[in-house]
């Protein structure tokens, strides 16, 4: 029996704007119910390859439809947009190599355009590109360096976004040991530069350990083409220096060069000033690389939560865990049943996906990675009466992450018994370390769920609520007042709910200043900027203990935060074994020009207007990444 749709007015408007099919004149010709049917039927069709008859396929499609109709689970946006349509690209996350050759670079530019046309996001490592000023053997000239080619990817993304479903989304990464690292760190100091890229510096454990032992020692960089090591003079012009300006690390005459501590300080101060770069603890990330025999992971998807090999993609999906809080308790049996079905759904997506590029199809079907995560975590805490920044909140986060990981692994092992393990299982960590046959090389991740959380009507990912009430800008410049669901229900139960209360909260009045709001309510319903940065990091780390991939999480800092505060956040994230970390200091970016043309132009987290449809750059208001 079909479930009735549980969609808010804003969810319907979002679907009409971005997801539903249109005719040649741009008119919407699909209802939300038809969209969910379309998606469910395409995914369920994969079951036929594993012996399911017509009735079984139809029953599976009904189960998938009902899961989405109840807003208990939603696949990533490309699946909703493209399933059953000509593009057919269902994955959100891709990592492409950038080889050190002109042909290889422009092959990747072409592949990027193909992926982003279909609404996918791309991640890159620039480490293979030889440093600025290095020799080009074929011509005898000198290379223009990674930053110049990075601009090519940026411009390609800007061009392709005009015809794409959503704005292009990228992650750029570079090792702290690359000779062009000074240029990379400074690249986004101009807010208009590389606006469709998030960036992270890859920091190995050896750098962190040496930073703490010998922070005043010179920082050594390496030309990956030749293996030669160099120092970075402090007197250089960051914009124009090249390899010929760098003294050799061995036997160089004494001069003023950058120390490890000074490189670290540049990273910290840039993040304090602009929110970029983030950090990627690359060795920690590779500890969980499930297929090390296939190579090291060198990059992630645009929001940082999905580490991937070159030419690898992953399809994500998120469960609204707040839907499973019933009568003040987590309904664990119901959640476990949901997790098992979701693993099967995402495994089916692998088989009906269009990968566009043969290398990506080969790798994806060899590893069969999926990324099942959660959203609505802050709402679940509200419903349970647990404060986000508390030991009880951390304990619940760990419990939830462990339940997700354990049940997903059990479901994948069961699928392996029915369908066979992923083809690259032999030699994988599942084979050598865990001794378990698995259908999927990786299973869990925590995505930002920007637009998905609008559709589900919940808070995004594992982020705290950004506001208890807010105005959402929708079509034709209208504003609709929205109130956090658990807070509205709580206020009604305790007798202090009113429309005036919601209006005052949306205008920025703290809950503590609202007449009738109890001390208990003020203690429970904390929002992002009321939570100390260390608690943000600790919550990220609590989930990371059990998650295969990584965590998309913004560490919000007040406007008054100092570079020393950023340093403490970065150090704590490393100590707690996070795989990466991103900070955002309130107000550190100027507001972009506001547009009220449609609901697409609003941040999914803080609900404030954006200049353009979100890609995966950060919101200038709250700093969250903007992938849907």
Buried (B, 14 or more C-beta within 10 A) or exposed (E): EEBEBBBBEBBBBBBBBBBBBEEEEEEEEBBBBEBBBBBBBBBBBBBBEBEBEEEBBBBBBBBBBBBBBBBBBBBBBBBBBBBBEEBBBBBBBBBBBBEBEEEBBEBBBEBBBBBBBBBBBBBBBBBBBBBBBBBEEEEEEBBBBBBEBBBBBBEBBEEBBEEBBBBBBBBBBBBBBBBBBBBBBBBBEEBEBBBBBBBBBBBBEEBBEBBEEEBEEBBBBBBBBEEBBBBBBEEBEBEEBBBEBBBEBEEBEEEEBBBBBBBBBBBBBBBBBBBBBBBBBBBBBBEBBBBBEBEEBBBBBBBBBBBBBBBBBBBBBBBBBBBBBEEEEBBEEEBBEBBBBBBBBBBBBBBBBBBBBEBBBBBBBBBBBBBBBBBBBBBBBBBBEBBBBBEEBBEBBBBBBBBBBEBBBBBBBBBBEEBEBBEBBEEBBBBEEEEBBBBBBBBBBBBBBBBBBBBBBBBBBBBBBBBBBBBBBBBEEEEBEBBBBBBBBBBEEEEBBEEEBBBBBBEEEEBEEBEEBBEEBBEBBBBBBBBBBBBBBBBBBBBBEBBBBBBBBBBBBEEEBEBEBBBBBBBBBBEBEBBBBBBBBBBBBEEBEEBBBBBBBBBBBBBBBBEBBBBBBBBBBBBBBBBB
